[in-house]
Amino acid sequence: GTGLPAASGAQGNAARSRRPFRTDRVARMSAMAEDVETETMEITEEDAAFILGKGGKTKMKIARVSGCQIELLDQELVLEFTGTAKQRSRALKYVKCVVAQRTGAVVLSDKDLSEDCTVLTVPQAAIGFVTGKAGNFLRTLEDEHSTIMCFAQREGTEPLDEESDLMIFGDRVSRRAAQLAVMSVVETKVPGYYTDAWKENGSTFDVESDMVGDWGTSTMELTQEELSYAIGPQGRTRKKLARASMCVLHYVGPIVFMSGSRKMRERAKEYLKWLLEQLDGPIWVDLRGRDDATVLEVPIDCVGYVTGKSRETMSMVEETCHAMMMFMKRQSDDAQTEKLAIFGSLRARRSAELMVMSAVERKNPGHYTSNMTDKKCQTRGFDVDRLGMDPEDMAYALGKEGSTRNKIALASGAVLQFVNTMAFIGGDAKERQRCRDYLGWLLEQKDGKVNVDVSGRTDVTELDLTEDNVGYLLGPDGLPKMREIELECHCFCVMSDGDDGTAQLLICGAEEGSAYSAVGRLKAKKLLTKLVHDQPRGWKGGRNGGGGRQGGWSGGGGGWDNRSRSPRMTRYSSGGGGWQGGSSQGGRGPGASYSSGVKSGGGGGGSWSSGASSQRWQPRESSWGAESRGRPAVPAARSGASNRSPTPPWRKSARPAGGSRW
């Protein structure tokens, strides 16, 4: 029962032809890589259904694992593969494996078992256990680890009665994670099948071709008590250790297998050691000089709130941020705070730290933010910006249960968290600026329509809409579906007017993707196009009455001024709320203004003020509902650049603030 070394690479046996690039997207790929080409493969109708899978998931999985773009030309029954030679070869091979499973046994040549394959021998008694009912367990492992897996026979060999070979395709990390997951399952069904070999000769079942650089596997043996604690409920503790150390970590019987670079393995060992030491009580770790740890001081009266019942709240933060956290305490400590140690990558640590700060501020307002001011960093790499926000705007940007904040963060690729009335934006320079832009557009559309100049931007895809389309998307039937698409595709949608006065939906996001990728703007465009195309016949929408949430874009009610993210300030009062990062103060009402990035009270019609009287945005007399029929006139704000809505001050460049890590 050892992992077999992989052989050299090869190409699949399919009828192929060269054809010109079919889309602009392919042309852009060609500009980035000279060897990007397109190949085709003819298939049958039965094969097409099997390759697509439910909701196209199988095709997307093959594309994700191979890195190749795959399109199914329905009318021609042709699969089109676009990518580098290696990507196309792998995609064709994976398709061959999937199609072969429909008709019977899969037979692979030595050339098929290239450097992207791990062969794991599985005992016959555990094959049904590994496969699951209708192959569901194997498919679950594929989705979890981004691999293609199938039982197959080597060409020229006879099938064995007692064992079968499981072929695992994918990159090195994904294959190793899936391999150890299967070994763990097999070991529960056939104890000692793999661990006996480890005890006898120290076998770690690594693929020889994967042993490049300092990649390797370290092992530890645990007692039964230690093993139960290290696995955790539903495997959460194991996953936490793996995410924080960025190491592939699995338990095969009582043996811990840790695969990765030397640094990853060393960290995984340390984290596991500290975790097990906590069985005897609180521990103290000297973290000086470490680049994988952050220490946050948490008030004693907030420790229980941060931890939660049975550590549920802290575990949720760890899972969300891919970090590991533990409170450290010396025996002689009697301070008013406890030290919370956070381990993981810089992005993971900052994200977890901000979530904890947000919770503490709701329990103890001003504990961290009382002396903080706005800051915009000038660094290109990862850093954290700060900006003060009006409580009402923050509640709007937070959304129900933090859904809007989460959407903006996913679309921009940045870390976004609200701590009291301060917004923290973490990421590299591009991610931070995208997040600022999206926040600005979100708050501008709260008070009216948005004019966005998308020229030169690479993070916006435009979708032209008719009058009825807009009314449907903003109505009670279309709006929830559009919100679901945004979250699914990691995008943020904002309504804008085109140069000719027509409506456009701007699909914003860092990832372009494709129509069939897991996430991305092009997938969102495809789903939104289908959504408006399939809107109910006879739907009475429009820009006046009957559209929007209660009516049109304005006038008849609803529109952007009455969306599902209406602020509910009572949910964000001091001491309340969950982990959504809401404000702990009440709002000032809609009559406030921002001036030079400093909040000021006031009444009357709100405005974004840049400090210059010539650049003040005021509510326009005309509105989307100004005309009940026909196309609206082009807004006056688009007649000249000087009349455009100015950028809110906090979205502009600011002097870097020093002296504070934040």
C-alpha positions in Angstrom: 0.0 0.0 0.0 2.5 2.7 -1.1 2.0 5.7 -3.4 3.4 4.8 -6.9 5.6 7.3 -8.7 4.2 9.1 -11.7 5.4 8.7 -15.2 6.1 11.1 -18.0 3.4 13.4 -19.6 1.4 12.8 -22.8 -1.6 14.0 -24.8 -5.1 12.5 -24.9 -6.3 10.5 -27.9 -8.8 12.9 -29.4 -9.5 14.3 -32.8 -8.3 17.8 -32.7 -8.0 20.8 -35.1 -6.7 24.3 -34.9 -9.1 27.1 -35.4 -8.9 30.9 -35.0 -9.6 32.5 -31.7 -13.4 32.9 -31.2 -13.6 35.6 -28.6 -11.9 38.7 -27.4 -11.2 37.0 -24.1 -9.2 34.4 -25.9 -7.3 37.1 -27.8 -6.4 38.7 -24.5 -5.1 35.4 -23.3 -3.0 35.1 -26.4 -1.5 38.5 -25.8 -0.5 37.3 -22.3 0.9 33.9 -23.4 2.3 33.3 -26.9 1.6 29.5 -26.8 -2.1 29.8 -26.0 -4.1 28.0 -28.7 -7.4 26.4 -29.2 -8.1 22.7 -29.8 -11.4 20.9 -30.3 -12.8 17.5 -29.5 -16.0 16.0 -31.0 -18.3 14.3 -28.6 -21.7 12.6 -28.6 -24.9 13.9 -27.0 -24.6 11.3 -24.1 -21.0 12.4 -23.5 -22.0 16.1 -23.5 -24.5 15.6 -20.7 -21.9 13.6 -18.7 -19.1 16.1 -19.2 -21.4 19.1 -18.3 -22.7 17.5 -15.1 -25.4 19.0 -12.9 -25.5 22.7 -13.6 -22.3 22.5 -15.6 -20.3 21.6 -12.4 -18.2 18.8 -14.0 -17.1 21.0 -16.9 -16.2 23.8 -14.5 -14.3 21.4 -12.3 -12.2 20.1 -15.2 -11.5 23.7 -16.3 -10.5 24.7 -12.7 -8.2 21.7 -12.2 -6.5 21.9 -15.7 -6.4 25.7 -15.9 -7.8 25.4 -19.4 -10.9 27.3 -20.6 -13.5 24.9 -21.9 -16.5 25.8 -24.0 -19.2 23.4 -25.2 -20.5 24.3 -28.7 -24.0 22.8 -28.3 -25.0 22.9 -32.0 -21.8 21.3 -33.2 -21.4 18.9 -30.2 -17.8 20.0 -30.0 -15.7 20.8 -26.9 -13.3 23.7 -27.4 -10.2 23.9 -25.2 -8.2 27.1 -25.0 -5.0 27.4 -23.1 -1.3 26.5 -23.1 -0.2 23.1 -24.5 0.1 21.7 -21.0 -3.3 23.0 -20.0 -5.0 21.6 -23.1 -3.3 18.2 -22.7 -4.5 17.9 -19.1 -8.0 19.0 -19.9 -8.3 16.5 -22.7 -7.0 13.8 -20.4 -9.5 14.6 -17.7 -12.4 14.7 -20.1 -11.3 11.2 -21.3 -11.4 9.9 -17.8 -14.8 11.4 -17.1 -16.3 10.0 -20.4 -14.8 6.5 -19.8 -16.5 6.3 -16.4 -19.9 6.4 -18.2 -19.3 3.3 -20.2 -17.2 1.1 -17.9 -13.7 0.8 -16.5 -11.1 3.5 -17.0 -7.8 2.4 -18.6 -4.9 4.8 -18.6 -1.5 4.5 -20.3 1.8 5.3 -18.6 1.8 8.5 -20.6 -1.5 9.5 -19.0 0.1 9.2 -15.6 2.2 12.4 -16.0 3.6 14.7 -13.4 0.0 15.8 -12.4 -1.1 12.4 -11.2 -0.8 10.6 -7.8 -1.6 6.8 -7.8 -2.9 5.5 -4.5 -3.5 1.8 -3.9 -6.8 1.2 -2.1 -7.9 -2.2 -0.6 -11.0 -3.7 -2.2 -12.8 -3.7 1.1 -12.7 0.1 1.3 -13.5 1.0 -2.3 -17.2 1.4 -1.7 -16.5 3.4 1.4 -14.2 5.7 -0.5 -16.5 6.1 -3.5 -19.7 6.6 -1.5 -23.3 6.2 -2.7 -23.4 7.0 -6.4 -19.9 8.3 -6.1 -20.9 11.2 -3.9 -18.0 11.0 -1.4 -15.4 11.0 -4.2 -17.1 13.9 -5.8 -17.1 15.8 -2.5 -13.3 15.2 -2.1 -12.8 16.5 -5.7 -14.7 19.7 -4.9 -13.0 20.2 -1.6 -9.5 19.8 -2.9 -9.8 20.9 -6.6 -8.9 17.5 -8.1 -10.1 15.0 -10.6 -10.3 11.4 -9.1 -11.2 8.0 -10.5 -10.4 4.4 -10.0 -8.6 3.2 -13.1 -6.5 0.3 -14.5 -3.1 0.7 -15.9 -2.8 -0.2 -19.6 -1.3 -3.7 -20.1 -2.0 -4.9 -16.6 -4.5 -7.3 -15.1 -7.0 -6.0 -12.5 -6.2 -7.1 -9.0 -8.7 -8.9 -6.8 -7.7 -7.4 -3.5 -6.6 -3.8 -4.5 -7.4 -1.1 -7.0 -5.6 2.1 -8.0 -7.1 5.5 -7.4 -5.9 8.1 -9.8 -5.8 11.7 -8.4 -5.1 14.5 -10.8 -4.3 18.1 -10.0 -1.5 20.3 -8.7 0.9 19.0 -6.0 -0.8 20.5 -3.0 -4.3 19.5 -4.1 -3.3 16.0 -4.9 -1.5 15.5 -1.6 -4.4 16.8 0.4 -6.9 14.5 -1.4 -4.5 11.6 -1.1 -4.1 12.0 2.7 -7.9 12.5 3.0 -8.5 9.1 1.2 -5.8 7.4 3.3 -7.5 8.7 6.5 -10.9 7.2 5.4 -9.3 3.9 4.4 -7.5 3.6 7.7 -10.8 3.8 9.6 -12.2 0.9 7.4 -9.1 -1.2 7.3 -6.9 -0.3 10.3 -3.2 -0.5 9.8 -3.4 -0.6 6.0 -1.1 2.5 5.6 0.1 3.0 9.2 1.8 -0.4 9.4 4.0 0.5 6.4 4.8 3.8 8.2 5.8 2.0 11.3 7.9 -0.6 9.5 9.9 1.6 7.1 8.7 5.2 7.7 6.9 5.4 4.3 5.1 8.7 3.8 3.5 7.7 0.5 4.9 10.8 -1.3 5.2 10.8 -5.1 8.8 11.0 -6.1 8.3 13.6 -8.8 6.8 15.9 -6.2 9.9 16.0 -4.0 11.3 19.2 -5.4 13.1 21.9 -3.4 12.4 21.5 0.4 9.0 20.0 -0.1 8.5 17.0 2.1 6.4 15.3 4.8 6.9 15.2 8.5 5.0 12.9 10.9 4.0 12.6 14.5 2.2 9.9 16.5 -0.5 11.0 18.9 -2.3 9.4 21.8 -6.0 8.7 21.5 -6.8 11.7 23.8 -4.5 14.0 21.9 -6.0 12.8 18.6 -9.6 13.5 19.6 -8.6 17.0 20.7 -6.4 17.7 17.6 -9.2 16.7 15.2 -11.9 18.8 16.9 -15.7 18.9 16.2 -16.2 18.0 12.5 -12.5 18.3 11.9 -12.4 22.0 12.5 -9.2 22.0 14.6 -7.3 20.0 12.0 -8.5 22.4 9.3 -7.6 25.4 11.4 -4.0 24.1 11.9 -3.7 23.4 8.2 -5.0 26.9 7.1 -2.8 28.8 9.6 0.4 26.9 8.8 -0.5 26.6 5.0 0.6 23.0 5.4 -1.3 19.9 4.1 -2.2 18.2 7.4 -4.2 15.0 7.9 -4.5 12.3 10.5 -4.1 8.7 9.2 -5.0 6.6 12.2 -3.0 8.1 15.1 -0.3 9.4 12.8 -0.2 13.1 11.8 1.1 13.7 8.2 2.3 17.2 7.5 3.3 18.0 3.9 4.7 21.2 2.6 7.9 23.3 2.6 10.2 23.0 5.6 8.9 26.3 7.0 5.3 25.2 6.7 6.0 21.9 8.4 7.9 23.5 11.3 5.0 25.9 11.9 2.4 23.1 11.8 4.4 21.2 14.4 4.7 24.2 16.7 1.0 25.0 16.4 0.0 21.4 17.1 2.4 21.3 20.1 0.9 24.5 21.6 -2.6 23.2 20.9 -1.9 20.0 22.8 -0.2 21.9 25.7 -3.5 23.7 26.3 -5.0 20.4 27.5 -3.1 21.1 30.8 -4.2 24.8 31.1 -3.3 28.3 29.7 0.2 28.6 28.2 2.6 31.4 27.5 4.7 31.5 24.2 7.5 33.9 23.5 6.5 35.4 20.2 9.3 37.9 19.8 11.0 37.9 16.4 8.2 35.8 14.8 6.8 36.9 11.5 3.7 34.7 11.7 2.2 36.0 14.9 0.2 39.1 16.1 -0.7 39.9 19.7 -3.8 41.8 20.5 -4.7 43.1 24.0 -8.3 42.2 24.9 -10.0 43.6 28.1 -10.7 41.0 30.7 -14.5 41.8 30.6 -14.5 41.1 26.9 -12.7 37.8 26.8 -15.8 35.7 27.2 -17.6 37.7 24.6 -14.7 37.2 22.1 -14.4 33.5 23.0 -18.1 32.6 22.9 -19.9 29.6 24.3 -17.7 26.5 24.0 -15.3 28.7 21.9 -17.8 28.9 19.1 -17.3 32.6 18.3 -13.5 32.4 18.2 -13.7 29.2 16.1 -15.9 31.1 13.6 -13.3 33.9 13.3 -10.5 31.4 12.8 -12.5 29.6 10.1 -13.5 32.8 8.4 -10.0 34.4 8.4 -7.9 31.2 8.0 -6.0 31.9 11.3 -5.3 30.2 14.6 -5.9 32.1 17.9 -5.3 31.4 21.6 -5.3 33.5 24.7 -1.9 33.4 26.5 -1.5 34.0 30.2 1.4 33.7 32.7 0.7 32.2 36.1 1.5 35.6 37.8 -0.6 37.8 35.4 -3.2 40.0 37.1 -3.5 42.6 34.4 -6.7 44.1 33.1 -6.2 42.7 29.7 -5.4 39.3 28.2 -3.1 38.7 25.3 -4.7 37.1 22.3 -2.1 35.5 20.0 -3.1 35.2 16.3 -1.1 33.0 13.9 -1.2 32.8 10.2 -0.4 34.9 7.1 -0.3 38.7 7.4 -3.7 39.0 5.7 -5.3 36.3 7.8 -3.9 37.8 11.0 -5.1 41.3 10.2 -8.5 40.1 9.2 -8.9 38.1 12.5 -7.6 41.0 14.5 -10.1 43.4 13.0 -13.0 41.1 13.7 -12.0 40.8 17.3 -11.5 44.6 17.6 -15.0 45.1 16.2 -16.5 42.8 18.8 -14.6 44.5 21.7 -15.7 47.9 20.5 -19.3 46.9 20.7 -18.8 45.8 24.2 -16.4 48.6 25.2 -16.8 51.5 22.7 -13.7 53.5 22.0 -11.2 50.9 23.4 -9.2 50.8 20.3 -10.5 53.7 18.1 -10.7 56.6 20.6 -7.4 58.1 19.4 -7.5 56.9 15.8 -7.7 59.2 12.8 -8.2 58.6 9.1 -5.2 57.2 7.3 -4.4 56.3 3.7 -1.3 54.3 3.3 1.1 54.9 0.4 2.6 51.4 0.4 2.1 49.1 -2.6 2.1 45.9 -0.6 -0.3 44.8 2.1 -1.4 47.5 4.5 -4.5 48.8 6.3 -6.3 52.1 5.6 -8.6 53.8 8.1 -11.5 56.1 7.4 -14.2 57.5 9.7 -17.8 57.0 8.6 -21.2 58.3 9.5 -23.1 55.7 11.6 -26.0 55.7 9.2 -23.8 55.2 6.2 -21.9 52.5 8.0 -25.1 50.7 8.8 -26.1 50.9 5.1 -22.7 49.6 4.0 -22.8 46.8 6.5 -26.1 45.4 5.3 -28.2 42.6 6.8 -26.0 40.4 8.9 -22.9 41.9 7.2 -23.9 40.8 3.7 -23.1 44.1 2.0 -19.8 44.5 3.7 -18.9 40.9 2.8 -19.9 41.5 -0.9 -17.7 44.6 -1.2 -14.8 42.8 0.4 -15.1 39.8 -2.0 -15.5 42.0 -5.0 -12.6 44.2 -4.3 -10.3 41.5 -2.9 -9.7 43.6 0.2 -10.2 43.0 3.9 -13.1 45.3 5.0 -14.2 45.6 8.6 -16.1 48.2 10.6 -14.8 48.9 14.1 -17.1 51.4 15.9 -17.4 54.2 13.4 -14.1 53.5 11.7 -13.8 51.5 8.5 -10.6 49.5 8.1 -9.5 48.4 4.6 -6.7 46.0 4.2 -4.9 44.8 1.1 -2.4 45.9 -1.5 -2.7 49.3 -3.0 -5.0 48.2 -5.9 -7.3 46.2 -3.5 -7.6 49.1 -1.1 -8.4 51.6 -3.8 -11.0 49.3 -5.3 -12.7 48.9 -2.0 -12.7 52.7 -1.4 -14.3 53.1 -4.9 -16.9 50.5 -4.3 -17.8 51.9 -0.9 -18.1 55.4 -2.5 -20.4 54.2 -5.3 -22.5 52.2 -2.8 -23.1 55.3 -0.6 -23.7 57.6 -3.5 -26.4 55.4 -5.0 -28.1 55.4 -1.5 -29.0 59.0 -2.2 -29.6 58.8 -5.9 -28.2 57.5 -9.2 -24.5 57.2 -9.7 -22.4 58.5 -12.6 -19.3 56.3 -12.9 -16.5 56.9 -15.3 -15.3 53.4 -16.2 -12.8 54.4 -18.9 -9.5 52.8 -18.1 -10.8 50.5 -15.5 -10.2 46.8 -15.7 -12.5 45.8 -12.9 -15.8 46.7 -14.5 -18.0 44.9 -16.9 -21.0 46.7 -18.4 -24.5 45.3 -19.0 -27.0 47.4 -21.0 -30.6 47.2 -19.7 -34.0 48.2 -20.9 -36.4 50.2 -18.8 -38.3 47.0 -17.9 -35.1 45.2 -17.0 -34.2 47.9 -14.5 -37.6 47.9 -12.9 -37.5 44.1 -12.6 -34.0 44.0 -11.1 -34.9 46.6 -8.5 -38.2 45.1 -7.7 -39.1 42.6 -5.0 -38.7 39.6 -7.3 -35.4 40.6 -9.1 -33.5 42.3 -6.4 -33.0 39.3 -4.0 -31.8 37.2 -7.0 -29.4 39.9 -8.1 -28.0 39.9 -4.5 -27.5 36.2 -4.7 -25.6 36.4 -8.0 -23.4 39.1 -6.5 -22.3 36.9 -3.6 -22.0 33.8 -5.7 -19.8 35.5 -8.3 -17.9 37.8 -5.8 -19.1 40.9 -7.6 -20.7 44.2 -6.7 -23.4 45.7 -9.0 -24.2 49.3 -9.3 -26.7 51.0 -11.6 -25.4 53.9 -13.7 -26.6 55.9 -16.8 -24.8 55.4 -20.1 -23.5 58.2 -22.3 -26.7 58.1 -24.3 -28.9 58.3 -21.2 -29.7 54.6 -21.2 -29.3 52.5 -18.1 -26.3 50.3 -17.5 -25.6 47.8 -14.8 -21.9 48.0 -13.8 -20.6 44.6 -12.6 -17.6 45.3 -10.5 -15.0 42.9 -9.3 -11.3 42.1 -9.3 -11.8 38.7 -11.0 -13.0 38.7 -14.6 -13.3 34.9 -14.8 -15.3 33.4 -17.6 -19.0 32.5 -18.2 -18.4 29.1 -16.7 -15.8 29.8 -14.0 -16.6 29.5 -10.3 -16.6 33.3 -9.7 -16.0 36.4 -11.8 -17.7 39.3 -13.6 -18.3 37.3 -16.8 -20.1 34.6 -14.9 -22.2 37.3 -13.2 -23.0 38.9 -16.5 -24.2 35.6 -17.9 -26.4 34.9 -14.9 -27.8 38.5 -14.8 -28.5 38.4 -18.6 -30.4 35.1 -18.1 -32.3 36.6 -15.1 -33.6 39.6 -17.1 -34.3 37.5 -20.1 -36.4 35.1 -18.0 -38.3 37.8 -16.1 -42.0 37.0 -16.0 -44.1 38.0 -19.0 -46.5 40.8 -18.4 -44.3 42.1 -15.6 -45.3 45.8 -15.1 -42.1 47.6 -14.3 -41.0 51.1 -15.1 -39.3 54.1 -13.7 -42.5 55.5 -12.1 -44.6 53.3 -9.8 -44.7 49.6 -9.8 -40.9 49.1 -10.1 -38.1 49.3 -7.6 -38.8 47.9 -4.1 -42.2 49.6 -4.0 -42.2 51.4 -7.3 -39.8 52.6 -9.9 -36.3 54.1 -9.7 -37.8 57.0 -7.9 -41.0 59.0 -7.8 -43.3 56.0 -7.1 -41.2 54.9 -4.2 -38.5 52.2 -3.9 -35.6 52.4 -6.2 -32.2 52.8 -4.7 -33.6 54.8 -1.8 -35.6 51.9 -0.4 -33.4 48.9 -0.9 -33.2 45.8 1.2 -30.2 47.2 3.1 -32.2 49.9 4.9 -30.3 50.8 8.1 -31.7 49.3 11.3 -29.7 51.3 13.8 -31.2 49.4 16.8 -29.3 46.3 15.8 -26.0 48.1 16.2 -26.4 49.6 19.6 -23.7 49.4 22.2 -23.2 45.8 23.5 -25.5 44.3 20.8 -25.0 42.7 17.5 -22.9 39.8 16.5 -19.7 39.7 14.5 -20.9 41.9 11.6 -18.8 44.9 12.6 -21.7 47.4 12.9 -21.5 50.8 14.5 -22.0 51.2 18.2 -23.5 54.7 17.9 -26.8 56.0 16.7 -27.1 57.8 13.4 -27.3 61.5 12.8 -30.0 61.3 10.2 -29.7 62.1 6.5 -28.9 65.7 6.9 -25.2 65.2 7.5 -22.3 66.1 5.2 -18.6 65.1 4.9 -16.1 67.9 4.6 -12.5 67.3 3.8 -12.8 63.8 5.3 -14.0 65.1 8.7 -17.5 64.3 9.9 -19.7 67.2 10.8 -23.2 67.5 12.0 -25.9 69.4 10.2 -29.4 69.4 8.8 -31.0 69.8 5.4 -30.0 68.1 2.2 -26.9 66.0 2.6 -23.9 66.4 0.5 -20.4 65.1 -0.2 -18.2 68.2 0.2 -14.6 68.3 -1.0 -13.9 71.6 0.7 -14.4 73.7 -2.5 -17.8 75.2 -3.0 -17.6 74.5 -6.7 -17.3 70.8 -6.1 -20.4 70.1 -4.0 -22.9 67.4 -4.9 -26.5 68.4 -4.4 -29.6 66.4 -5.1 -30.6 66.9 -8.7 -34.0 68.3 -9.6 -34.5 65.7 -12.3 -34.9 62.1 -11.2 -35.1 58.7 -12.8 -38.9 58.9 -12.5 -39.1 62.3 -14.1 -40.6 60.9 -17.3 -43.2 58.1 -17.1 -42.7 57.1 -20.7 -39.8 57.1 -23.1 -36.2 57.4 -22.3 -35.1 59.9 -19.7 -33.2 63.0 -20.7 -29.4 62.9 -20.2 -28.8 64.2 -16.7 -27.3 67.7 -16.5 -24.5 66.3 -14.4 -23.1 64.5 -17.5 -22.9 67.7 -19.6 -19.5 68.6 -18.4 -16.7 67.1 -16.3 -16.9 70.0 -13.8 -20.5 69.2 -12.9 -19.8 65.5 -12.1 -20.4 64.3 -8.6 -17.1 64.9 -6.8 -15.2 62.0 -5.3 -16.0 61.8 -1.5 -13.1 63.1 0.4 -12.3 59.8 2.1 -11.8 58.2 -1.3 -9.1 60.7 -2.2 -5.4 60.5 -1.4 -4.5 61.5 2.1 -1.3 62.2 3.9 0.1 59.0 5.5 -0.2 58.9 9.3 2.7 57.6 11.2 3.3 56.4 14.7 0.6 53.7 14.7 0.5 50.2 13.2 -3.0 51.1 12.0 
